[in-house]
């Protein structure tokens, strides 16, 4: 599909058809990058968008912490 560049102040813009917006999932913002001399327009993903997939490989065993934590600071600096 071809699109005509529209003058917007000192910049230029394009109109993205609704069908493409719906298919890709654009909302209120997009991310623009240049790859191999091509403009890539991608939907902005939330900061934690891929966390669920990333956690799928994590062991689901409970985290067991020691009953006490001790270090030199505890031994030398604290008075109880």
C-alpha positions, 0 to 999 in steps of 0.5 A, spaced: 500 500 500 502 506 498 501 513 502 502 520 500 506 524 505 502 530 508 505 537 510 504 538 517 508 544 519 516 543 518 514 535 518 511 530 514 506 525 516 502 519 513 495 517 514 494 510 517 488 506 514 483 504 520 484 497 518 491 497 519 491 500 526 486 495 528 490 489 525 496 491 528 493 494 535 496 501 535 493 505 540 495 512 542 502 512 541 507 508 536 515 507 536 519 509 530 525 506 528 529 506 522 532 499 520 536 498 514 534 505 511 526 503 512 522 506 517 519 501 522 512 503 526 510 499 531 505 499 537 508 501 544 508 495 548 507 496 556 514 496 560 512 489 563 508 486 556 513 480 556 514 478 563 509 473 563 512 469 557 519 470 561 517 467 567 514 461 564 521 458 565 522 460 572 522 454 577 516 455 581 519 452 588 518 456 594 524 461 596 526 459 603 530 464 606 535 462 612 532 464 619 537 469 621 542 473 617 548 475 620 554 479 618 560 483 621 556 489 621 551 486 626 557 483 630 561 489 631 556 495 631 549 493 634 548 494 641 542 490 644 
